[in-house]
């Protein structure tokens, strides 16, 4: 029981730690651009935002490190009220506009305070450029597919990813908790349906908590929601198994719930990071 109490206290510390972090150190929104059919050679990518009058070029990009013809093009671009966000410091964005292109593909990340409404602009060293359609960001951490040839940009839907993550996590949890049930010498034949119902129900709750938080607060918010939800699920499962698993004493039933949840928590955490 001492070990179980220690584990619970440790989990509480992990849950409460993010709350003492200052506001500016919290999670920040981001935009990831997955570009295809990109031009060969040197090219830069920026985000266009709506402004009345463009700012001056960021002095950082006036050095010899950057192609000044391309910088001048981006800095002077102002069409229908759209101007380059990174080049002209229209938004506070952490990013280097240089594209690392391989086989026509490039991935660019715009973080800290990216715009909610934007276009994508790409210019190459040959003077070729493309401007995308307008994107209105719907998620905290947004992923956008961009085709340089067509200029089409589309924000990815995360619903299919969330559903696939739920299926994998749920199946893995059932396998893990079934094996641990056997390890604790409970009858799998007698209790498999109970374990199935409890875990499908709790995994649905967990998936909802993660997906809603991921939309609203991004990966870091989802991690916190995942940890809190797992703690609540442990309490729920400990109460259910404490009453329904009749083969052994209450201490073993609760220890089973704790062990099963810790192992499935680690496995699910890894899966969430991979899918996120």
ABEGO torsion letter per residue (X at the ends): XAAAAAAAAAAAAAAAAAAABBAAABBBBBBBBBBBGBBBEBBBBBBBBBBABBBBBBAAAABAABBAAAAAAAAABBBGGBBBAAAAGABBBBBBABBBBBGGBBBBBBBGBBBABBBBBBBBAAGBBBBBBBBBBABABBBBBBBAAAGBBBBBBAAAAAAAAAAAAAAAAAAAAAAAAAAAGBBAAAAAAAAAAAAAAAAAAAAAAAAAAAAAAEAAAAAAAAAAAAAAAAAAAAAAAAAABAABBAAAAAAAAAAAAAAAAAAAAAAAAAAX
